[in-house]
Amino acid sequence: MGATGLSLHIGLNTVDPDRYDGWNGHLVACENDARDLSVLASDAGYSGTVLLTEEATVDGVTAALRAAAARLRDGDAFLLTYSGHGGQVPDETEGGDEPDALDETLVLYDRQFLDDELNRELARFAEGVRVLVLLDCCHSGTGIEVRDLLTPHALREQFGTEDREQIETVSRLMPVARQGAIYRRDRDFFQELQRELRADGRRADALLISAPGGRGQV
């Protein structure tokens, strides 16, 4: 019997403004990214699941990841792709696992999904499962370091423009001020989650390919 390949493709054109203090995170063609990558994965022999915008909640993504982890065994393969906004959440729990004291996030429909949450789910896959993760969002790698103060020089260096409205329209960066406001609102929740994830301690074995500029629109 040959190896099994499963894939999960996530694309969000908007987020729930009720969960993000009125911000809807509008993007162009992220749903198309997920559909197109699903087709490419299918052509390569993967059986795919696609989660688009309102389906791409923390519970929806977590359930899909756990379902794949339950099915795959040594020698099988899993592909995860994400197209949407990226963000950051301060890690103030004194764990020391983030040199910049920030957890990177996937901005899912109902809330931000911490990088450590993603790691916990990928760590559930059996030893020997080949895991490939493709992230097209800001903060998806270490190539972008967003300053606390985004000077005109920093804006042009990172996004090719100094126009903040244009940056929010074309980039896949959750606005820094919005990130800060939502973190302050949900600080207790995120700190408890970060402590829980640190206590879990499992590490995933996966290959990450990121698009740290996060400006591409198909």
C-alpha positions as CSV (number, residue, x, y, z in Angstrom):
1,M,0.0,0.0,0.0
2,G,1.4,3.4,-0.9
3,A,1.8,6.4,1.3
4,T,-1.2,8.6,2.2
5,G,-1.1,12.3,1.6
6,L,-3.5,14.7,3.3
7,S,-3.7,18.5,2.9
8,L,-5.4,21.4,4.6
9,H,-5.7,24.8,2.8
10,I,-6.8,27.9,4.7
11,G,-7.7,31.2,3.1
12,L,-9.3,34.2,4.6
13,N,-10.5,37.3,2.7
14,T,-12.0,38.8,5.9
15,V,-12.2,38.2,9.6
16,D,-15.1,38.7,12.0
17,P,-15.2,42.4,12.9
18,D,-17.1,41.6,16.1
19,R,-14.1,39.7,17.3
20,Y,-11.5,42.2,16.1
21,D,-13.0,45.5,17.5
22,G,-14.6,46.5,14.2
23,W,-11.7,45.6,11.9
24,N,-12.7,43.1,9.1
25,G,-9.1,42.5,7.7
26,H,-10.2,42.6,4.1
27,L,-7.8,41.0,1.7
28,V,-8.0,40.1,-2.0
29,A,-7.9,36.5,-3.3
30,C,-6.8,34.6,-0.3
31,E,-9.7,32.2,-0.8
32,N,-8.5,31.8,-4.3
33,D,-5.0,30.9,-3.0
34,A,-6.5,28.1,-0.9
35,R,-8.6,26.7,-3.7
36,D,-5.7,26.8,-6.2
37,L,-3.3,25.2,-3.8
38,S,-5.9,22.5,-3.1
39,V,-6.1,21.7,-6.8
40,L,-2.3,21.6,-7.0
41,A,-2.1,19.3,-4.0
42,S,-4.9,17.1,-5.5
43,D,-2.9,16.8,-8.7
44,A,0.1,15.6,-6.6
45,G,-2.0,12.9,-4.9
46,Y,-3.1,14.6,-1.7
47,S,-6.7,14.4,-0.4
48,G,-7.5,18.0,0.6
49,T,-9.7,20.0,3.0
50,V,-10.3,23.6,2.3
51,L,-11.4,26.1,5.0
52,L,-12.5,29.6,3.7
53,T,-13.0,32.7,5.7
54,E,-15.9,32.0,8.1
55,E,-15.0,28.3,8.2
56,A,-11.4,29.2,9.3
57,T,-12.1,29.5,13.0
58,V,-9.7,28.3,15.7
59,D,-12.0,25.3,16.3
60,G,-12.4,24.5,12.6
61,V,-8.6,24.6,11.9
62,T,-7.8,22.7,15.1
63,A,-10.4,20.0,14.3
64,A,-9.0,19.6,10.7
65,L,-5.4,19.3,12.0
66,R,-6.3,16.7,14.6
67,A,-8.3,14.7,12.1
68,A,-5.3,14.5,9.8
69,A,-3.0,13.7,12.7
70,A,-5.3,10.8,13.7
71,R,-5.2,9.3,10.2
72,L,-1.5,9.6,9.1
73,R,1.2,7.2,10.0
74,D,5.0,6.8,9.4
75,G,5.8,7.4,5.7
76,D,2.6,9.5,5.1
77,A,2.7,13.2,4.2
78,F,0.7,16.3,5.4
79,L,0.6,19.6,3.6
80,L,-0.7,22.8,5.4
81,T,-1.1,26.1,3.5
82,Y,-2.4,29.4,4.9
83,S,-3.2,32.6,3.1
84,G,-4.3,35.6,5.2
85,H,-3.1,38.1,7.7
86,G,-0.3,37.5,10.2
87,G,0.1,39.2,13.6
88,Q,2.0,39.1,16.8
89,V,1.1,38.8,20.4
90,P,3.5,39.7,23.3
91,D,4.7,36.8,25.4
92,E,5.0,38.2,28.9
93,T,4.9,34.9,30.7
94,E,8.7,34.8,31.3
95,G,9.1,31.6,29.4
96,G,12.1,32.8,27.4
97,D,11.3,30.8,24.2
98,E,10.8,33.9,22.0
99,P,14.0,36.0,21.6
100,D,11.8,39.0,20.7
101,A,9.2,38.3,23.4
102,L,6.5,38.0,20.7
103,D,4.5,35.0,19.5
104,E,3.6,35.1,15.8
105,T,0.0,34.4,14.9
106,L,-2.3,33.4,12.1
107,V,-5.2,35.8,12.1
108,L,-8.1,33.3,11.9
109,Y,-11.7,34.3,11.6
110,D,-12.6,34.4,15.3
111,R,-9.2,35.1,16.9
112,Q,-5.4,35.0,16.5
113,F,-3.9,31.5,16.5
114,L,-0.5,31.4,18.2
115,D,2.5,29.8,16.6
116,D,2.8,27.7,19.7
117,E,-0.8,26.4,19.2
118,L,0.1,25.5,15.6
119,N,3.3,23.7,16.9
120,R,1.2,21.8,19.5
121,E,-1.2,20.5,16.7
122,L,1.7,19.6,14.4
123,A,3.4,17.7,17.2
124,R,0.4,15.4,17.3
125,F,1.4,13.8,14.0
126,A,3.1,10.4,14.3
127,E,6.8,10.1,14.0
128,G,7.8,9.7,10.4
129,V,4.9,11.7,8.9
130,R,6.4,14.3,6.6
131,V,4.9,17.7,7.3
132,L,5.2,20.7,5.0
133,V,3.8,24.1,6.0
134,L,3.4,27.0,3.5
135,L,2.5,30.3,5.1
136,D,1.7,33.4,3.0
137,C,1.2,36.1,5.6
138,C,3.2,38.7,7.5
139,H,5.4,37.4,10.3
140,S,5.4,34.0,8.7
141,G,9.1,33.9,9.0
142,T,11.9,35.9,10.7
143,G,12.4,38.1,7.6
144,I,10.1,40.9,8.9
145,E,10.8,42.7,12.1
146,V,8.0,45.1,12.6
147,R,9.1,48.1,14.6
148,D,7.1,49.4,17.6
149,L,7.3,52.8,15.8
150,L,6.8,52.3,12.0
151,T,8.9,55.3,10.7
152,P,8.6,56.3,7.0
153,H,11.9,54.6,6.3
154,A,10.7,51.4,8.0
155,L,7.4,51.4,6.1
156,R,9.2,51.9,2.7
157,E,11.8,49.2,3.6
158,Q,9.1,46.6,4.5
159,F,6.2,47.4,2.2
160,G,7.6,49.6,-0.6
161,T,5.4,52.6,0.4
162,E,4.9,55.0,3.2
163,D,1.2,55.2,2.7
164,R,-0.4,53.5,5.8
165,E,-3.8,53.2,4.2
166,Q,-2.3,51.5,1.1
167,I,-0.2,49.2,3.4
168,E,-3.3,48.0,5.2
169,T,-5.1,47.4,1.9
170,V,-2.4,45.4,0.1
171,S,-0.3,43.8,2.9
172,R,-1.1,40.8,5.0
173,L,-0.1,42.5,8.2
174,M,-2.7,42.9,10.9
175,P,-2.4,46.7,11.7
176,V,0.0,47.1,14.6
177,A,-2.2,49.4,16.6
178,R,-5.1,47.0,16.2
179,Q,-2.9,44.1,17.4
180,G,-2.0,46.1,20.5
181,A,-5.6,47.0,21.3
182,I,-6.9,43.5,20.9
183,Y,-4.0,42.1,23.0
184,R,-4.8,44.5,25.8
185,R,-8.4,43.5,25.7
186,D,-7.6,39.7,25.7
187,R,-4.4,39.8,27.7
188,D,-5.5,37.4,30.4
189,F,-6.7,34.9,27.9
190,F,-3.5,34.9,25.8
191,Q,-1.2,34.7,28.9
192,E,-3.1,31.7,30.2
193,L,-2.9,30.0,26.8
194,Q,0.8,30.8,26.5
195,R,1.5,29.2,29.9
196,E,-0.6,26.2,29.0
197,L,1.3,25.7,25.7
198,R,4.7,26.1,27.4
199,A,3.8,23.4,29.9
200,D,2.8,21.1,27.1
201,G,6.3,21.3,25.8
202,R,6.0,19.1,22.6
203,R,7.8,20.3,19.5
204,A,6.7,19.7,16.0
205,D,9.0,18.3,13.2
206,A,7.9,20.2,10.1
207,L,9.4,22.0,7.2
208,L,8.2,25.6,6.9
209,I,8.2,27.7,3.8
210,S,7.1,31.3,4.4
211,A,6.4,34.4,2.5
212,P,7.5,37.0,5.1
213,G,6.8,40.0,2.9
214,G,3.2,39.1,2.8
215,R,2.3,41.5,0.0
216,G,1.4,39.1,-2.8
217,Q,-2.1,39.3,-4.1
218,V,-3.2,36.7,-6.8
